[in-house]
Amino acid sequence: MKIESVFVDCCHVVIDMQRLFAEETAWHAPALEDILENVVALSRQMSSNTLFARFVVPASLEEADGCWRPYYERWSMLTGEQHDPTLHDLVQPLKAIARPEQIFDKPGYSIFSNKDLHGQLRQKGVRNLIFSGVETDVCVYSSVLQAVDLGYRVVIATDAVASTEGAAHRAILDCLAPRLPEQILLFPTATILSATDRTASRGPVH
């Protein structure tokens, strides 16, 4: 398999690069800052083929269903009167890059908890997904596994994903993702940028 084939009919998916995780909240993920430059580079190079997932917190505990209710009881400081919906915003400069139609809000860990996404990707002929963002072992990997179940081939940008739990981050990249080599590929940002540059003449996904 030529590496360029992975980046044909391809979409870059940015997971949860939001103020909610970048700022001093209960969910602050300091490692987000470490990968921002690479996420921005991928987003700019694939500007027509990038989607941005935003994790959306319910405005009140009563809006949380099932096992999300005890979850948000634990994180009650992010709901109700203390809920600040502007924390859902993407961090800069991604907020300035993203067009409204490229932003997909999700109530769960996986981007595919947004019920519209899969159908739109299929309509556009997308077969391959590149993932970047936070956190590697939670929302990123949840999205990756569901993407695989839906039939997409996945690339994880290894230096454009991060987690507050370093050991869990390494476990995904070193142990779990490599178990599915036909379905999940691991490349650094520089390799992805080079390969997508070579396939750019194929044009954006419409």
Secondary structure as UniProt FT lines:
FT   HELIX           3..7
FT   STRAND          10..15
FT   HELIX           19..22
FT   TURN            26..27
FT   TURN            30..31
FT   HELIX           32..45
FT   HELIX           47..49
FT   STRAND          50..55
FT   HELIX           61..63
FT   TURN            66..67
FT   HELIX           68..74
FT   HELIX           76..78
FT   HELIX           80..82
FT   HELIX           85..88
FT   TURN            92..93
FT   HELIX           94..97
FT   HELIX           100..102
FT   STRAND          103..106
FT   HELIX           111..113
FT   TURN            115..116
FT   HELIX           117..123
FT   TURN            124..125
FT   STRAND          128..134
FT   HELIX           136..140
FT   HELIX           141..149
FT   TURN            150..151
FT   STRAND          153..162
FT   HELIX           166..171
FT   HELIX           172..176
FT   HELIX           177..179
FT   TURN            181..183
FT   STRAND          184..187
FT   HELIX           189..199
FT   HELIX           200..202
//
